[in-house]
Amino acid sequence: MPYVQIFTSSIFPNALGSNFLSEAYIVKQGFMGDILILFDNRLYVGLQGIYNNADVENTALVGQFGRSKIRHHYVQGGYSFLPRAKKLGLTAGLGIGYARYKNRKGSTKFFDDGFSIMTNARLSYRLSPEVGLQSGIQFSNDFMNTDVAPELESFFKNAQTLYFSVGLAFYIGD
């Protein structure tokens, strides 16, 4: 029978590299939610959503807007290194998904989007059969569909983010 793990986390993102996200934005704390289905003690598939905001710090680099809502949605698969019957859990995963940056200044709204890949690792500790604590780290690389002049493509086409997370784990099943 499948076994389900649900993770809810506060995330603390750090933009990396030399690109629009790291040089023009102040990326803010957000929320991450995961649903993992383990088909045996080790292999899983699941879904993940990440929701956070960012304020534009340098409009000269990205344009005249003030803030962005950043959303990621992933399909993921991975491996659990410790059997589910134990109190301690360790998982690692890979995912592919969709990134959307909804930009805004006043009543003007527009968005940039693209596909994204991610890799993550999570450590969890079970407090009871149904509830636990967890923390993790995740790296995401967004490949944006932004139309820009050729000399600006390297600055706007990719965005990398390192997320640190902490939150609750819920266990359903065996």
Secondary structure, 3 states (H helix, E strand, C coil): CCEEEEEEEEEEEEEECCCHHHHHEEEEEEEEEEEEEECCCCEEEEEEEEEEEEEECCHHHHCCCCEEEEEEEEEEEEEECCCCCCCEEEEEEEEEEEEEEEEEECCEEEEEEEEEEEEEEEEEEECCCCEEEEEEEEEEEEEECCCCCHHHHHHHCEEEEEEEEEEEEEEECC
